Amino acid sequence: MLLLGATSAARAQQTPATIRLLPEDAQRQQNGNQHNFYFLPPGATGENYQNAGFFGQKLRPYLAGNEEALTHLNYYRRQKTLFLIDRIVAVGAIGVYGQQVFEKDKFPQYFSDVQKVAAGIFVTSLLATIFINNNTNQHFQRAVTSYNAGKSQGTLWHRLQPSGVGVGSTLQGQPTLALRWELR
C-alpha cells in the first residue's frame, strides 16, 4: 500500500500541469465570439477560471519560456489591436457621416462627397472585420495548445529538436537533408 501511494505521488509530480480553457472557449470556431477567454492556470483544479484579458495579457506569464506559444499569443494580441483600430475607424466614419447630415444652418444632405467617402470607409471597415476576426480565436487556442504540447512532450525532445530543416547539395550535386541546431 505504501509503495502504491509513493508511485502515484511520483506520477503526479511527473505529470506536467497544463492550461485548460473554459469548455465554451475551447469550442470557439473561426469568426466566433470576440469576447475574452477564460482559463485554468497550470496545476489549478476546479471551476475557478481566470479571465485572460482582452489581449491575453493575464495568460502571458504562464507561457513564459515557450516561444511557440508566445508567438501565437502575440498574433492574438495583433489581431485584437487590429479589431480595436477597425472599430475606431467605423465609429469615426459614422460620426463624420452624421456630422455632415446634421450640419447647422444647412439643409440636410445624405449623400455629399464627404458622406460618400465616410460611407465607403465604413463599408470597408465592415469587410475588414470579417478578415480580422477570421482566425483571432484560433491564435489564442493555438497558444494554449502549444504550451500544453510543450509540457506533455517533456524537455528532452525540445533540446534535441532541430531549429532549422532544409535541403542542401553535396559537391557531386546530390540533394541532402540539412538540419541545424542552436545551442541554448
DRENKOL-308359 format. One record per residue (C-alpha): residue number from 1; residue in three letters; chain; x, y, z. Coordinates in nm, 4 decimals. Example, Ala and Ser with C-alpha at 12.3 -4.5 7.8 and 13.67 -1.06 7.14 Angstrom:
2
<site><num>1</num><residu>ala</residu><chaine>A</chaine><u>1.2300</u><v>-0.4500</v><w>0.7800</w></site>
<site><num>2</num><residu>ser</residu><chaine>A</chaine><u>1.3670</u><v>-0.1060</v><w>0.7140</w></site>
This chain:
184
<site><num>1</num><residu>met</residu><chaine>A</chaine><u>0.0000</u><v>0.0000</v><w>0.0000</w></site>
<site><num>2</num><residu>leu</residu><chaine>A</chaine><u>0.2742</u><v>0.2431</v><w>0.0882</w></site>
<site><num>3</num><residu>leu</residu><chaine>A</chaine><u>0.4596</u><v>0.1595</v><w>-0.2308</w></site>
<site><num>4</num><residu>leu</residu><chaine>A</chaine><u>0.1468</u><v>0.2145</v><w>-0.4408</w></site>
<site><num>5</num><residu>gly</residu><chaine>A</chaine><u>0.0916</u><v>0.5558</v><w>-0.2811</w></site>
<site><num>6</num><residu>ala</residu><chaine>A</chaine><u>0.4530</u><v>0.6532</v><w>-0.3429</w></site>
<site><num>7</num><residu>thr</residu><chaine>A</chaine><u>0.4364</u><v>0.5613</v><w>-0.7107</w></site>
<site><num>8</num><residu>ser</residu><chaine>A</chaine><u>0.1104</u><v>0.7522</v><w>-0.7653</w></site>
<site><num>9</num><residu>ala</residu><chaine>A</chaine><u>0.2630</u><v>1.0551</v><w>-0.5890</w></site>
<site><num>10</num><residu>ala</residu><chaine>A</chaine><u>0.5701</u><v>1.0263</v><w>-0.8117</w></site>
<site><num>11</num><residu>arg</residu><chaine>A</chaine><u>0.3483</u><v>1.0076</v><w>-1.1217</w></site>
<site><num>12</num><residu>ala</residu><chaine>A</chaine><u>0.1554</u><v>1.3123</v><w>-1.0065</w></site>
<site><num>13</num><residu>gln</residu><chaine>A</chaine><u>0.4823</u><v>1.5037</v><w>-0.9751</w></site>
<site><num>14</num><residu>gln</residu><chaine>A</chaine><u>0.5959</u><v>1.3884</v><w>-1.3191</w></site>
<site><num>15</num><residu>thr</residu><chaine>A</chaine><u>0.2646</u><v>1.4748</v><w>-1.4852</w></site>
<site><num>16</num><residu>pro</residu><chaine>A</chaine><u>0.3045</u><v>1.8269</v><w>-1.6190</w></site>
<site><num>17</num><residu>ala</residu><chaine>A</chaine><u>0.0466</u><v>2.0866</v><w>-1.5317</w></site>
<site><num>18</num><residu>thr</residu><chaine>A</chaine><u>-0.1406</u><v>2.2133</v><w>-1.8349</w></site>
<site><num>19</num><residu>ile</residu><chaine>A</chaine><u>-0.3597</u><v>2.5133</v><w>-1.9055</w></site>
<site><num>20</num><residu>arg</residu><chaine>A</chaine><u>-0.7263</u><v>2.4377</v><w>-1.9581</w></site>
<site><num>21</num><residu>leu</residu><chaine>A</chaine><u>-0.9718</u><v>2.6650</v><w>-2.1358</w></site>
<site><num>22</num><residu>leu</residu><chaine>A</chaine><u>-1.3331</u><v>2.7095</v><w>-2.0367</w></site>
<site><num>23</num><residu>pro</residu><chaine>A</chaine><u>-1.5182</u><v>2.4404</v><w>-2.2386</w></site>
<site><num>24</num><residu>glu</residu><chaine>A</chaine><u>-1.7173</u><v>2.7019</v><w>-2.4338</w></site>
<site><num>25</num><residu>asp</residu><chaine>A</chaine><u>-1.3945</u><v>2.8872</v><w>-2.5169</w></site>
<site><num>26</num><residu>ala</residu><chaine>A</chaine><u>-1.2222</u><v>2.5692</v><w>-2.6295</w></site>
<site><num>27</num><residu>gln</residu><chaine>A</chaine><u>-1.5077</u><v>2.5090</v><w>-2.8768</w></site>
<site><num>28</num><residu>arg</residu><chaine>A</chaine><u>-1.4926</u><v>2.8527</v><w>-3.0441</w></site>
<site><num>29</num><residu>gln</residu><chaine>A</chaine><u>-1.4513</u><v>2.8363</v><w>-3.4197</w></site>
<site><num>30</num><residu>gln</residu><chaine>A</chaine><u>-1.3351</u><v>3.0808</v><w>-3.6837</w></site>
<site><num>31</num><residu>asn</residu><chaine>A</chaine><u>-1.5325</u><v>3.4044</v><w>-3.6827</w></site>
<site><num>32</num><residu>gly</residu><chaine>A</chaine><u>-1.6690</u><v>3.3139</v><w>-3.3383</w></site>
<site><num>33</num><residu>asn</residu><chaine>A</chaine><u>-1.7372</u><v>3.5409</v><w>-3.0439</w></site>
<site><num>34</num><residu>gln</residu><chaine>A</chaine><u>-1.4722</u><v>3.8042</v><w>-2.9791</w></site>
<site><num>35</num><residu>his</residu><chaine>A</chaine><u>-1.5056</u><v>3.8230</v><w>-2.6012</w></site>
<site><num>36</num><residu>asn</residu><chaine>A</chaine><u>-1.2314</u><v>3.7379</v><w>-2.3515</w></site>
<site><num>37</num><residu>phe</residu><chaine>A</chaine><u>-1.1125</u><v>3.3821</v><w>-2.2958</w></site>
<site><num>38</num><residu>tyr</residu><chaine>A</chaine><u>-1.1212</u><v>3.2134</v><w>-1.9550</w></site>
<site><num>39</num><residu>phe</residu><chaine>A</chaine><u>-0.8608</u><v>2.9588</v><w>-1.8449</w></site>
<site><num>40</num><residu>leu</residu><chaine>A</chaine><u>-0.7409</u><v>2.7491</v><w>-1.5534</w></site>
<site><num>41</num><residu>pro</residu><chaine>A</chaine><u>-0.3719</u><v>2.8092</v><w>-1.4800</w></site>
<site><num>42</num><residu>pro</residu><chaine>A</chaine><u>-0.1285</u><v>2.5158</v><w>-1.4714</w></site>
<site><num>43</num><residu>gly</residu><chaine>A</chaine><u>-0.1921</u><v>2.2911</v><w>-1.1739</w></site>
<site><num>44</num><residu>ala</residu><chaine>A</chaine><u>-0.5234</u><v>2.4554</v><w>-1.0839</w></site>
<site><num>45</num><residu>thr</residu><chaine>A</chaine><u>-0.8327</u><v>2.2424</v><w>-1.0406</w></site>
<site><num>46</num><residu>gly</residu><chaine>A</chaine><u>-1.2000</u><v>2.3142</v><w>-1.0015</w></site>
<site><num>47</num><residu>glu</residu><chaine>A</chaine><u>-1.4144</u><v>2.5682</v><w>-1.1800</w></site>
<site><num>48</num><residu>asn</residu><chaine>A</chaine><u>-1.2359</u><v>2.8894</v><w>-1.0820</w></site>
<site><num>49</num><residu>tyr</residu><chaine>A</chaine><u>-1.1480</u><v>3.0056</v><w>-1.4347</w></site>
<site><num>50</num><residu>gln</residu><chaine>A</chaine><u>-0.9499</u><v>3.3272</v><w>-1.4752</w></site>
<site><num>51</num><residu>asn</residu><chaine>A</chaine><u>-1.0149</u><v>3.5956</v><w>-1.7336</w></site>
<site><num>52</num><residu>ala</residu><chaine>A</chaine><u>-0.7228</u><v>3.6113</v><w>-1.9783</w></site>
<site><num>53</num><residu>gly</residu><chaine>A</chaine><u>-0.7806</u><v>3.9802</v><w>-2.0505</w></site>
<site><num>54</num><residu>phe</residu><chaine>A</chaine><u>-0.8654</u><v>4.1473</v><w>-2.3801</w></site>
<site><num>55</num><residu>phe</residu><chaine>A</chaine><u>-0.5173</u><v>4.0938</v><w>-2.5264</w></site>
<site><num>56</num><residu>gly</residu><chaine>A</chaine><u>-0.4473</u><v>3.7697</v><w>-2.3374</w></site>
<site><num>57</num><residu>gln</residu><chaine>A</chaine><u>-0.2049</u><v>3.9551</v><w>-2.1090</w></site>
<site><num>58</num><residu>lys</residu><chaine>A</chaine><u>-0.3003</u><v>3.7554</v><w>-1.7992</w></site>
<site><num>59</num><residu>leu</residu><chaine>A</chaine><u>-0.2017</u><v>3.4325</v><w>-1.9751</w></site>
<site><num>60</num><residu>arg</residu><chaine>A</chaine><u>0.1405</u><v>3.5614</v><w>-2.0837</w></site>
<site><num>61</num><residu>pro</residu><chaine>A</chaine><u>0.3250</u><v>3.4905</v><w>-1.7528</w></site>
<site><num>62</num><residu>tyr</residu><chaine>A</chaine><u>0.2234</u><v>3.1236</v><w>-1.7712</w></site>
<site><num>63</num><residu>leu</residu><chaine>A</chaine><u>0.3560</u><v>3.0915</v><w>-2.1273</w></site>
<site><num>64</num><residu>ala</residu><chaine>A</chaine><u>0.6972</u><v>3.2399</v><w>-2.0468</w></site>
<site><num>65</num><residu>gly</residu><chaine>A</chaine><u>0.9725</u><v>3.0209</v><w>-2.1842</w></site>
<site><num>66</num><residu>asn</residu><chaine>A</chaine><u>0.7604</u><v>2.8650</v><w>-2.4590</w></site>
<site><num>67</num><residu>glu</residu><chaine>A</chaine><u>0.8450</u><v>3.0663</v><w>-2.7702</w></site>
<site><num>68</num><residu>glu</residu><chaine>A</chaine><u>0.5885</u><v>2.8984</v><w>-2.9950</w></site>
<site><num>69</num><residu>ala</residu><chaine>A</chaine><u>0.3058</u><v>2.9677</v><w>-2.7504</w></site>
<site><num>70</num><residu>leu</residu><chaine>A</chaine><u>0.4196</u><v>3.3288</v><w>-2.7057</w></site>
<site><num>71</num><residu>thr</residu><chaine>A</chaine><u>0.4313</u><v>3.3734</v><w>-3.0828</w></site>
<site><num>72</num><residu>his</residu><chaine>A</chaine><u>0.0689</u><v>3.2633</v><w>-3.1129</w></site>
<site><num>73</num><residu>leu</residu><chaine>A</chaine><u>-0.0286</u><v>3.4898</v><w>-2.8227</w></site>
<site><num>74</num><residu>asn</residu><chaine>A</chaine><u>0.1457</u><v>3.7802</v><w>-2.9985</w></site>
<site><num>75</num><residu>tyr</residu><chaine>A</chaine><u>-0.0579</u><v>3.7041</v><w>-3.3125</w></site>
<site><num>76</num><residu>tyr</residu><chaine>A</chaine><u>-0.3714</u><v>3.7083</v><w>-3.0963</w></site>
<site><num>77</num><residu>arg</residu><chaine>A</chaine><u>-0.2730</u><v>4.0459</v><w>-2.9498</w></site>
<site><num>78</num><residu>arg</residu><chaine>A</chaine><u>-0.2058</u><v>4.1817</v><w>-3.3009</w></site>
<site><num>79</num><residu>gln</residu><chaine>A</chaine><u>-0.5496</u><v>4.0679</v><w>-3.4200</w></site>
<site><num>80</num><residu>lys</residu><chaine>A</chaine><u>-0.7215</u><v>4.2227</v><w>-3.1177</w></site>
<site><num>81</num><residu>thr</residu><chaine>A</chaine><u>-0.5340</u><v>4.5507</v><w>-3.1785</w></site>
<site><num>82</num><residu>leu</residu><chaine>A</chaine><u>-0.6484</u><v>4.5493</v><w>-3.5411</w></site>
<site><num>83</num><residu>phe</residu><chaine>A</chaine><u>-1.0012</u><v>4.4788</v><w>-3.4166</w></site>
<site><num>84</num><residu>leu</residu><chaine>A</chaine><u>-0.9912</u><v>4.7889</v><w>-3.1926</w></site>
<site><num>85</num><residu>ile</residu><chaine>A</chaine><u>-0.8487</u><v>5.0071</v><w>-3.4700</w></site>
<site><num>86</num><residu>asp</residu><chaine>A</chaine><u>-1.1170</u><v>4.8791</v><w>-3.7051</w></site>
<site><num>87</num><residu>arg</residu><chaine>A</chaine><u>-1.3903</u><v>4.9690</v><w>-3.4537</w></site>
<site><num>88</num><residu>ile</residu><chaine>A</chaine><u>-1.2481</u><v>5.3195</v><w>-3.4061</w></site>
<site><num>89</num><residu>val</residu><chaine>A</chaine><u>-1.2409</u><v>5.3729</v><w>-3.7834</w></site>
<site><num>90</num><residu>ala</residu><chaine>A</chaine><u>-1.6016</u><v>5.2512</v><w>-3.8176</w></site>
<site><num>91</num><residu>val</residu><chaine>A</chaine><u>-1.7280</u><v>5.4774</v><w>-3.5377</w></site>
<site><num>92</num><residu>gly</residu><chaine>A</chaine><u>-1.5308</u><v>5.7699</v><w>-3.6816</w></site>
<site><num>93</num><residu>ala</residu><chaine>A</chaine><u>-1.6829</u><v>5.7160</v><w>-4.0258</w></site>
<site><num>94</num><residu>ile</residu><chaine>A</chaine><u>-2.0337</u><v>5.7090</v><w>-3.8770</w></site>
<site><num>95</num><residu>gly</residu><chaine>A</chaine><u>-1.9530</u><v>6.0258</v><w>-3.6823</w></site>
<site><num>96</num><residu>val</residu><chaine>A</chaine><u>-1.8328</u><v>6.2092</v><w>-3.9925</w></site>
<site><num>97</num><residu>tyr</residu><chaine>A</chaine><u>-2.1398</u><v>6.0987</v><w>-4.1882</w></site>
<site><num>98</num><residu>gly</residu><chaine>A</chaine><u>-2.3738</u><v>6.2090</v><w>-3.9093</w></site>
<site><num>99</num><residu>gln</residu><chaine>A</chaine><u>-2.1949</u><v>6.5397</v><w>-3.8661</w></site>
<site><num>100</num><residu>gln</residu><chaine>A</chaine><u>-2.2433</u><v>6.6115</v><w>-4.2355</w></site>
<site><num>101</num><residu>val</residu><chaine>A</chaine><u>-2.6151</u><v>6.5265</v><w>-4.2172</w></site>
<site><num>102</num><residu>phe</residu><chaine>A</chaine><u>-2.6855</u><v>6.7426</v><w>-3.9139</w></site>
<site><num>103</num><residu>glu</residu><chaine>A</chaine><u>-2.4631</u><v>7.0358</v><w>-4.0028</w></site>
<site><num>104</num><residu>lys</residu><chaine>A</chaine><u>-2.6075</u><v>7.3619</v><w>-3.8669</w></site>
<site><num>105</num><residu>asp</residu><chaine>A</chaine><u>-2.7702</u><v>7.6187</v><w>-4.0911</w></site>
<site><num>106</num><residu>lys</residu><chaine>A</chaine><u>-2.7828</u><v>7.3855</v><w>-4.3906</w></site>
<site><num>107</num><residu>phe</residu><chaine>A</chaine><u>-3.0459</u><v>7.1701</v><w>-4.5449</w></site>
<site><num>108</num><residu>pro</residu><chaine>A</chaine><u>-2.9776</u><v>6.8033</v><w>-4.4509</w></site>
<site><num>109</num><residu>gln</residu><chaine>A</chaine><u>-2.7803</u><v>6.6204</v><w>-4.7174</w></site>
<site><num>110</num><residu>tyr</residu><chaine>A</chaine><u>-2.7496</u><v>6.2455</v><w>-4.7212</w></site>
<site><num>111</num><residu>phe</residu><chaine>A</chaine><u>-2.5045</u><v>6.1750</v><w>-4.9997</w></site>
<site><num>112</num><residu>ser</residu><chaine>A</chaine><u>-2.2494</u><v>6.4523</v><w>-5.0426</w></site>
<site><num>113</num><residu>asp</residu><chaine>A</chaine><u>-1.8921</u><v>6.3753</v><w>-5.1481</w></site>
<site><num>114</num><residu>val</residu><chaine>A</chaine><u>-1.7703</u><v>6.3685</v><w>-4.7880</w></site>
<site><num>115</num><residu>gln</residu><chaine>A</chaine><u>-2.0548</u><v>6.1377</v><w>-4.6942</w></site>
<site><num>116</num><residu>lys</residu><chaine>A</chaine><u>-1.9719</u><v>5.9065</v><w>-4.9844</w></site>
<site><num>117</num><residu>val</residu><chaine>A</chaine><u>-1.6151</u><v>5.8770</v><w>-4.8560</w></site>
<site><num>118</num><residu>ala</residu><chaine>A</chaine><u>-1.7355</u><v>5.8180</v><w>-4.4985</w></site>
<site><num>119</num><residu>ala</residu><chaine>A</chaine><u>-1.9823</u><v>5.5514</v><w>-4.6158</w></site>
<site><num>120</num><residu>gly</residu><chaine>A</chaine><u>-1.7072</u><v>5.3848</v><w>-4.8211</w></site>
<site><num>121</num><residu>ile</residu><chaine>A</chaine><u>-1.4736</u><v>5.3806</v><w>-4.5214</w></site>
<site><num>122</num><residu>phe</residu><chaine>A</chaine><u>-1.7494</u><v>5.2314</v><w>-4.3055</w></site>
<site><num>123</num><residu>val</residu><chaine>A</chaine><u>-1.8253</u><v>4.9545</v><w>-4.5565</w></site>
<site><num>124</num><residu>thr</residu><chaine>A</chaine><u>-1.4532</u><v>4.8821</v><w>-4.5932</w></site>
<site><num>125</num><residu>ser</residu><chaine>A</chaine><u>-1.4283</u><v>4.8618</v><w>-4.2156</w></site>
<site><num>126</num><residu>leu</residu><chaine>A</chaine><u>-1.7155</u><v>4.6130</v><w>-4.2040</w></site>
<site><num>127</num><residu>leu</residu><chaine>A</chaine><u>-1.5433</u><v>4.3963</v><w>-4.4654</w></site>
<site><num>128</num><residu>ala</residu><chaine>A</chaine><u>-1.2111</u><v>4.4232</v><w>-4.2821</w></site>
<site><num>129</num><residu>thr</residu><chaine>A</chaine><u>-1.3829</u><v>4.2972</v><w>-3.9660</w></site>
<site><num>130</num><residu>ile</residu><chaine>A</chaine><u>-1.4556</u><v>3.9679</v><w>-4.1413</w></site>
<site><num>131</num><residu>phe</residu><chaine>A</chaine><u>-1.0883</u><v>3.9142</v><w>-4.2222</w></site>
<site><num>132</num><residu>ile</residu><chaine>A</chaine><u>-0.9612</u><v>4.0380</v><w>-3.8874</w></site>
<site><num>133</num><residu>asn</residu><chaine>A</chaine><u>-1.1923</u><v>3.8131</v><w>-3.6859</w></site>
<site><num>134</num><residu>asn</residu><chaine>A</chaine><u>-1.1384</u><v>3.5093</v><w>-3.9075</w></site>
<site><num>135</num><residu>asn</residu><chaine>A</chaine><u>-0.8537</u><v>3.3488</v><w>-3.7097</w></site>
<site><num>136</num><residu>thr</residu><chaine>A</chaine><u>-0.8341</u><v>3.5600</v><w>-3.3946</w></site>
<site><num>137</num><residu>asn</residu><chaine>A</chaine><u>-0.9772</u><v>3.2920</v><w>-3.1661</w></site>
<site><num>138</num><residu>gln</residu><chaine>A</chaine><u>-0.7596</u><v>3.0216</v><w>-3.3172</w></site>
<site><num>139</num><residu>his</residu><chaine>A</chaine><u>-0.4423</u><v>3.2146</v><w>-3.2322</w></site>
<site><num>140</num><residu>phe</residu><chaine>A</chaine><u>-0.5344</u><v>3.2106</v><w>-2.8636</w></site>
<site><num>141</num><residu>gln</residu><chaine>A</chaine><u>-0.6297</u><v>2.8430</v><w>-2.8744</w></site>
<site><num>142</num><residu>arg</residu><chaine>A</chaine><u>-0.3029</u><v>2.7610</v><w>-3.0541</w></site>
<site><num>143</num><residu>ala</residu><chaine>A</chaine><u>-0.1069</u><v>2.9433</v><w>-2.7836</w></site>
<site><num>144</num><residu>val</residu><chaine>A</chaine><u>-0.2641</u><v>2.7219</v><w>-2.5158</w></site>
<site><num>145</num><residu>thr</residu><chaine>A</chaine><u>-0.2235</u><v>2.4091</v><w>-2.7294</w></site>
<site><num>146</num><residu>ser</residu><chaine>A</chaine><u>0.1435</u><v>2.4882</v><w>-2.7956</w></site>
<site><num>147</num><residu>tyr</residu><chaine>A</chaine><u>0.2066</u><v>2.5394</v><w>-2.4260</w></site>
<site><num>148</num><residu>asn</residu><chaine>A</chaine><u>0.0337</u><v>2.2136</v><w>-2.3354</w></site>
<site><num>149</num><residu>ala</residu><chaine>A</chaine><u>0.2128</u><v>2.0225</v><w>-2.6122</w></site>
<site><num>150</num><residu>gly</residu><chaine>A</chaine><u>0.5471</u><v>2.1541</v><w>-2.4899</w></site>
<site><num>151</num><residu>lys</residu><chaine>A</chaine><u>0.4704</u><v>2.0416</v><w>-2.1364</w></site>
<site><num>152</num><residu>ser</residu><chaine>A</chaine><u>0.3492</u><v>1.6970</v><w>-2.2385</w></site>
<site><num>153</num><residu>gln</residu><chaine>A</chaine><u>0.6436</u><v>1.6233</v><w>-2.4669</w></site>
<site><num>154</num><residu>gly</residu><chaine>A</chaine><u>0.8977</u><v>1.6843</v><w>-2.1954</w></site>
<site><num>155</num><residu>thr</residu><chaine>A</chaine><u>1.2139</u><v>1.8855</v><w>-2.2204</w></site>
<site><num>156</num><residu>leu</residu><chaine>A</chaine><u>1.4404</u><v>1.6267</v><w>-2.3853</w></site>
<site><num>157</num><residu>trp</residu><chaine>A</chaine><u>1.2663</u><v>1.6489</v><w>-2.7221</w></site>
<site><num>158</num><residu>his</residu><chaine>A</chaine><u>1.2800</u><v>2.0283</v><w>-2.7191</w></site>
<site><num>159</num><residu>arg</residu><chaine>A</chaine><u>1.6527</u><v>2.0183</v><w>-2.6586</w></site>
<site><num>160</num><residu>leu</residu><chaine>A</chaine><u>1.7088</u><v>1.7695</v><w>-2.9409</w></site>
<site><num>161</num><residu>gln</residu><chaine>A</chaine><u>1.4630</u><v>1.9204</v><w>-3.1866</w></site>
<site><num>162</num><residu>pro</residu><chaine>A</chaine><u>1.6398</u><v>2.0876</v><w>-3.4824</w></site>
<site><num>163</num><residu>ser</residu><chaine>A</chaine><u>1.5897</u><v>2.4611</v><w>-3.5123</w></site>
<site><num>164</num><residu>gly</residu><chaine>A</chaine><u>1.6052</u><v>2.4517</v><w>-3.8910</w></site>
<site><num>165</num><residu>val</residu><chaine>A</chaine><u>1.5399</u><v>2.1986</v><w>-4.1646</w></site>
<site><num>166</num><residu>gly</residu><chaine>A</chaine><u>1.6241</u><v>2.2369</v><w>-4.5296</w></site>
<site><num>167</num><residu>val</residu><chaine>A</chaine><u>1.7648</u><v>2.0780</v><w>-4.8395</w></site>
<site><num>168</num><residu>gly</residu><chaine>A</chaine><u>2.1266</u><v>2.1138</v><w>-4.9390</w></site>
<site><num>169</num><residu>ser</residu><chaine>A</chaine><u>2.3507</u><v>1.9615</v><w>-5.2016</w></site>
<site><num>170</num><residu>thr</residu><chaine>A</chaine><u>2.6882</u><v>1.7917</v><w>-5.1949</w></site>
<site><num>171</num><residu>leu</residu><chaine>A</chaine><u>2.9766</u><v>1.8751</v><w>-5.4257</w></site>
<site><num>172</num><residu>gln</residu><chaine>A</chaine><u>2.8578</u><v>1.5996</v><w>-5.6567</w></site>
<site><num>173</num><residu>gly</residu><chaine>A</chaine><u>2.5169</u><v>1.7696</v><w>-5.6845</w></site>
<site><num>174</num><residu>gln</residu><chaine>A</chaine><u>2.3221</u><v>1.5136</v><w>-5.4833</w></site>
<site><num>175</num><residu>pro</residu><chaine>A</chaine><u>2.0469</u><v>1.6518</v><w>-5.2616</w></site>
<site><num>176</num><residu>thr</residu><chaine>A</chaine><u>2.0903</u><v>1.6047</v><w>-4.8885</w></site>
<site><num>177</num><residu>leu</residu><chaine>A</chaine><u>1.8825</u><v>1.6811</v><w>-4.5861</w></site>
<site><num>178</num><residu>ala</residu><chaine>A</chaine><u>2.0211</u><v>1.9799</v><w>-4.3932</w></site>
<site><num>179</num><residu>leu</residu><chaine>A</chaine><u>1.9486</u><v>2.0074</v><w>-4.0181</w></site>
<site><num>180</num><residu>arg</residu><chaine>A</chaine><u>2.0531</u><v>2.2952</v><w>-3.7925</w></site>
<site><num>181</num><residu>trp</residu><chaine>A</chaine><u>2.0619</u><v>2.3066</v><w>-3.4123</w></site>
<site><num>182</num><residu>glu</residu><chaine>A</chaine><u>2.1032</u><v>2.6056</v><w>-3.1864</w></site>
<site><num>183</num><residu>leu</residu><chaine>A</chaine><u>2.2758</u><v>2.5734</v><w>-2.8532</w></site>
<site><num>184</num><residu>arg</residu><chaine>A</chaine><u>2.0714</u><v>2.7188</v><w>-2.5725</w></site>
